[in-house]
């Protein structure tokens, strides 16, 4: 089932999520930096699994199913933990909620479209959204433990607002493109 390296990378990304969240709950610099390292490793595996699957022509049904789930689980878990431990607070909770809602909505939309045998490929703008979102979350993970000359929380907050804006735009694009596939 998980025979290809790409599938194993995807599975490893899912399995590392509880470890990342555990470190996010420890209020120390070493835990924040460890969490960032693991989060970065998970982001690298996200790139590598898709690259390897395409390059070796081992794109599998389980991989196509698990990859977006792994991404959504990782982002959702990190956002929830950052809100829980106060690294995302105040008005910046709003873009975090927008990102979470979009992930659920687009997942539901993809599930519906799969049921009517319509594929909804990831747009270039959605890839940019993911990149900005991951960078913003990385800055927020380190937050107050970053060196003084790096305004990590501010960079993360601004990045999260930008990611949420792109999140709303891509959600609208997906919704608009899918309207023709809904039956009366």
Order of alpha helices (4+ residues) and beta strands (2+ residues): alpha-alpha-alpha-alpha-alpha-alpha
